[in-house]
Every structure is written in C-alpha cells, then in structure tokens.
C-alpha cells in the first residue's frame, strides 16, 4: 500500500504501527505540471490517524484512513501546531504559535510542564500573556531555551507580574534563552517587571536580555527579573534600558531572602524617578539587595540615575545593600547620580538598621562614574570598596579574582580590553 503526502520532513509512522517507515521522494507529471511528493509504504488494515517526523513532531490527518493493499491514497495533514508533547508533561516548541499555545496550556492548570525550544521564535506583533499569571499560579517546570532566541516579546497593560514569565515558583527553572527586542511595561502600582520574569522564587540560568529593549514599571523592575526571592540568577546578562519609580536594577529590581546573583552583568541604563517623599532605590546590578542575599562576580556598565523629592539610594552596583554580601563586583563606564549623601560608586548605602554592622563588601571597585566615595550612607564596610583612578583595571582584576578564589567561586575576571569581563573556569 502506498500513501502519498506533501509533508517533506524525515520519516513517518502509522498511528497503530510500531515500525518506522521511511518516506521516499517521488516526482511525476500531471496535466503537464511537474509534481513533487513524498511516499511511504504502509501495512494494510491499520487505521492511520497521524504522521510523525523526526521522532517527535506529529501531524494529524484531516481524516483517518484504513488503507487497502495495492491502492494509492492522497492524504491531507492538519496545520502544524508548532509544538509536540510526549504525554508526560514535556513539550517541544518550534513556532511562535506553538509557544503561545503551550503557554496557554501551562496557565490553564499545568504549570509544572517542561518546555524546550528547538527553533528561534519571533513574537513580533503578538501580545504575550506571561506564563504564571499570579500569586497562586507560578511556573514550577523547566523551561530550556536551548540557546534559541525569542524576538519581539511584548507585554503591556496592568499585569502585576510581567515578563516572558509572570511568576516562577520555587523549584522552577528558566535557562538558556536569549530575549531580543523586548518591550515590557506595567502600570500596576504593585507590579514586578522583568525581561525573563516579573517575580521569581526559582532559578534563572544563562539567559540574556539584549538588543533594542525596554523594561519599565512602577514598583520593582529589572532587566532580567523584577523581584527575586531566594533562588538564584547565574550567568545572565542584560542590555535592557530599565525604568522604574521605586526599585530598579540592571539585572534585578529587588533580591530578598537569600537570593544569589553570580557571574552576571548589565550594560543598560537604569533610572528611578519619583516625586514622592519616601525612599527609593536604583542600582546598576540590583536596586535593593536584601538580607542574606549575595552578589558575586557581577558588574554594570550603564548609567544609574535616581531623582525625585524623596531619597533615592543610588549605586553603581546596588542602591542599597541591606545586610547582604557583595564580592568582587564593580561599576564602570556610565555615570552614577542620585540623592546627596545617598549615592556611591558601588552602593548607595550599606544598610545596618539597628545592627552594629552593615552588609559585607569585599573587593568591589568603581571608576569613572563621577562618584568620589564607594558607599553613600551607612559607610560600614567602605574598606571593601576601591576607586580605580587611572583607568588601569589590572590590579582590580587581580584583587577580585583573589576574592573569588577565596570564596570558592568558579568565576574569574579576564582583562582582554579596557575593562574586566567574566569567564567561568
């Protein structure tokens, strides 16, 4: 029995037949027209409902057939869904439509599914609903971008949690994805906004937010994540232009509850503008680094600006280090401007509250950003900050690497240009 179709990918299999069947290319002339098609031998008597290619990609027949021996059948395949799944919660995504469909599947009560991209995805002109939409619906699966690029991600409106993901739950992981041309905004006064995720309890690994990008919001805003609670961000980068009114950072707006950032860098500008009389935070890497949180081997090159009627704690690395730890971090290139007495080349303040000590700052540097002191307010730990005054970063690079080695880090700085960059050992 011969089944003819115009599906030009790899191999096919019958719905009820175990063996793989190789498709064969055929060419013939019909009414004077050259026709190219693909054929496969199949076993008669079995109903055929779908074809499968490359072991994973399935297409349903528009109508099932039960072939008889010696006959030809012309079949029509349903439109490609843009994804396949194995029935065990693992989804392979190949198109923008497929990604949106799988996002809908996740948001409709299946937030533990695993998603892998095998093709670049273009979301231009497609309004995106973040995966994990609210406090009770956080993504807990593994999203593997597989090194692929998602272009044109756009989220606008009043989402409390806005990004590719709205909310990542504890145990959730997003990794290996490149986001280009991101435009994410939210006017929610309690909103958390980031390129990868608005709010995260999970892990974000080796992701980048790059190209012509803009991330803006009212509350907690970051190039990669708006608010990171526990969990980790590792090996990520952002060139996002980040704008907020309360807490904003090149990588993360806020870190809290033991969160860690390691081997990360941001090159976009960060701006916090607020006409209120409260306190606000702007940082090249993190807006506000919370208690027991760690920034290790991180740097920022963009300008950091804090302005308003209240106090805007502004720092090249972090606006405020609230009993956290900074190790081998630096800021250079861009300027750092903020409230008088609350602005520093490394940190706007090293907050100690009622404690006799502040956060721990070791081997952190700044240079050329217009600041004369490493820490603006609560200057406990100022000895851990050093200004590079001669544009020679060789000594700073060596000191940061010594600190990283002492901390048992796999990350080191190398100096192949004017400024140190990161590599993993």
WOJOPE-V705795 format. One record per residue. N is the residue number from 1. RES is the residue in one letter. PSI is psi as a letter, one per 40 degrees, with the letter a starting at -180 (NA if undefined). NEAR is the number of other C-alpha atoms within 8 Angstrom. Layout:
N/RES/PSI/NEAR
N/RES/PSI/NEAR
This chain:
1/X/h/12
2/X/h/11
3/X/h/12
4/X/h/12
5/X/i/10
6/X/f/7
7/X/h/7
8/X/f/6
9/X/h/6
10/X/b/8
11/X/i/11
12/X/i/12
13/X/i/13
14/X/i/14
15/X/d/9
16/X/e/7
17/X/h/7
18/X/d/6
19/X/i/5
20/X/i/7
21/X/h/10
22/X/h/9
23/X/i/11
24/X/h/7
25/X/h/8
26/X/i/8
27/X/h/8
28/X/i/7
29/X/h/8
30/X/h/7
31/X/f/4
32/X/e/5
33/X/h/6
34/X/h/8
35/X/h/8
36/X/h/9
37/X/a/12
38/X/h/13
39/X/i/12
40/X/i/12
41/X/h/10
42/X/i/9
43/X/h/8
44/X/i/9
45/X/e/7
46/X/h/10
47/X/h/11
48/X/h/13
49/X/e/11
50/X/i/13
51/X/i/13
52/X/h/13
53/X/i/12
54/X/f/8
55/X/e/5
56/X/d/9
57/X/h/9
58/X/i/9
59/X/h/12
60/X/i/9
61/X/i/13
62/X/d/8
63/X/h/7
64/X/i/9
65/X/i/7
66/X/g/9
67/X/i/13
68/X/i/8
69/X/h/7
70/X/e/6
71/X/i/8
72/X/i/8
73/X/h/8
74/X/h/7
75/X/i/10
76/X/h/8
77/X/i/10
78/X/i/8
79/X/i/5
80/X/h/6
81/X/d/8
82/X/e/11
83/X/i/14
84/X/i/11
85/X/i/10
86/X/e/8
87/X/e/5
88/X/e/5
89/X/e/9
90/X/h/11
91/X/h/13
92/X/h/11
93/X/h/15
94/X/e/13
95/X/i/12
96/X/d/10
97/X/d/8
98/X/d/12
99/X/d/12
100/X/d/9
101/X/d/8
102/X/d/11
103/X/d/11
104/X/d/9
105/X/d/9
106/X/d/14
107/X/e/12
108/X/f/7
109/X/e/7
110/X/f/8
111/X/e/13
112/X/e/10
113/X/i/12
114/X/h/11
115/X/h/12
116/X/h/12
117/X/h/12
118/X/e/10
119/X/i/9
120/X/i/10
121/X/h/11
122/X/h/10
123/X/e/13
124/X/h/8
125/X/e/6
126/X/h/7
127/X/h/9
128/X/h/10
129/X/h/8
130/X/i/13
131/X/h/14
132/X/g/14
133/X/d/13
134/X/a/10
135/X/d/6
136/X/e/4
137/X/g/11
138/X/i/14
139/X/h/14
140/X/e/14
141/X/a/12
142/X/h/12
143/X/h/10
144/X/h/12
145/X/e/14
146/X/f/10
147/X/e/7
148/X/i/13
149/X/h/12
150/X/h/13
151/X/i/12
152/X/f/13
153/X/h/18
154/X/h/13
155/X/h/14
156/X/i/10
157/X/a/8
158/X/f/8
159/X/h/10
160/X/d/12
161/X/h/16
162/X/h/18
163/X/a/15
164/X/d/12
165/X/h/15
166/X/d/17
167/X/h/17
168/X/h/16
169/X/i/11
170/X/h/9
171/X/e/9
172/X/i/13
173/X/h/13
174/X/h/13
175/X/i/13
176/X/f/12
177/X/i/15
178/X/h/13
179/X/h/16
180/X/i/14
181/X/f/11
182/X/h/17
183/X/h/12
184/X/h/16
185/X/i/12
186/X/h/16
187/X/e/10
188/X/h/12
189/X/e/6
190/X/e/8
191/X/i/17
192/X/h/16
193/X/h/23
194/X/i/18
195/X/d/16
196/X/d/13
197/X/i/18
198/X/d/19
199/X/h/16
200/X/h/15
201/X/e/13
202/X/a/15
203/X/h/13
204/X/h/12
205/X/h/13
206/X/f/11
207/X/i/15
208/X/i/11
209/X/h/17
210/X/i/14
211/X/a/9
212/X/g/8
213/X/i/13
214/X/h/11
215/X/h/18
216/X/i/12
217/X/a/16
218/X/d/14
219/X/c/13
220/X/h/17
221/X/h/24
222/X/i/20
223/X/d/20
224/X/d/16
225/X/i/20
226/X/d/18
227/X/h/17
228/X/h/15
229/X/h/13
230/X/a/13
231/X/a/13
232/X/i/13
233/X/h/12
234/X/h/12
235/X/f/10
236/X/i/14
237/X/i/14
238/X/h/15
239/X/e/13
240/X/i/17
241/X/h/12
242/X/h/17
243/X/h/13
244/X/i/15
245/X/e/12
246/X/c/13
247/X/h/16
248/X/i/24
249/X/i/20
250/X/d/24
251/X/d/16
252/X/i/19
253/X/d/18
254/X/i/18
255/X/i/17
256/X/i/14
257/X/f/10
258/X/e/13
259/X/i/14
260/X/i/13
261/X/h/12
262/X/h/13
263/X/f/14
264/X/i/14
265/X/i/12
266/X/h/17
267/X/e/11
268/X/i/13
269/X/i/13
270/X/h/17
271/X/h/12
272/X/h/17
273/X/h/10
274/X/h/11
275/X/e/7
276/X/a/7
277/X/e/8
278/X/a/6
279/X/i/9
280/X/i/13
281/X/h/16
282/X/h/23
283/X/i/20
284/X/d/23
285/X/d/16
286/X/h/19
287/X/d/19
288/X/h/18
289/X/h/16
290/X/i/14
291/X/h/11
292/X/e/11
293/X/i/16
294/X/h/14
295/X/h/12
296/X/h/13
297/X/f/16
298/X/i/14
299/X/i/13
300/X/i/15
301/X/e/12
302/X/i/14
303/X/i/14
304/X/h/17
305/X/h/13
306/X/h/15
307/X/i/11
308/X/i/11
309/X/d/8
310/X/a/11
311/X/h/12
312/X/h/16
313/X/h/17
314/X/h/24
315/X/i/20
316/X/d/21
317/X/d/16
318/X/i/19
319/X/d/21
320/X/h/17
321/X/g/17
322/X/g/13
323/X/f/14
324/X/a/13
325/X/h/12
326/X/h/13
327/X/h/15
328/X/f/16
329/X/i/15
330/X/i/13
331/X/h/17
332/X/i/13
333/X/c/10
334/X/i/12
335/X/i/12
336/X/h/16
337/X/h/10
338/X/a/12
339/X/i/12
340/X/h/5
341/X/e/6
342/X/f/15
343/X/h/20
344/X/i/17
345/X/d/21
346/X/d/16
347/X/i/19
348/X/d/18
349/X/i/18
350/X/g/17
351/X/h/12
352/X/e/12
353/X/b/5
354/X/e/4
355/X/i/6
356/X/e/5
357/X/i/6
358/X/a/14
359/X/i/15
360/X/h/9
361/X/h/12
362/X/h/10
363/X/f/14
364/X/i/15
365/X/i/16
366/X/i/16
367/X/h/13
368/X/e/12
369/X/e/14
370/X/e/9
371/X/i/10
372/X/e/7
373/X/i/8
374/X/d/15
375/X/h/18
376/X/d/13
377/X/i/11
378/X/g/10
379/X/f/9
380/X/h/8
381/X/e/11
382/X/d/9
383/X/e/5
384/X/e/9
385/X/i/15
386/X/h/10
387/X/h/11
388/X/h/12
389/X/e/7
390/X/e/4
391/X/e/8
392/X/h/8
393/X/e/11
394/X/d/7
395/X/d/7
396/X/d/10
397/X/d/12
398/X/d/8
399/X/d/10
400/X/d/16
401/X/d/11
402/X/d/8
403/X/d/12
404/X/d/16
405/X/d/10
406/X/d/7
407/X/e/6
408/X/f/6
409/X/i/8
410/X/e/8
411/X/i/11
412/X/i/14
413/X/i/12
414/X/i/9
415/X/g/11
416/X/e/7
417/X/a/5
418/X/d/8
419/X/i/7
420/X/i/11
421/X/i/8
422/X/i/10
423/X/i/9
424/X/h/7
425/X/NA/5
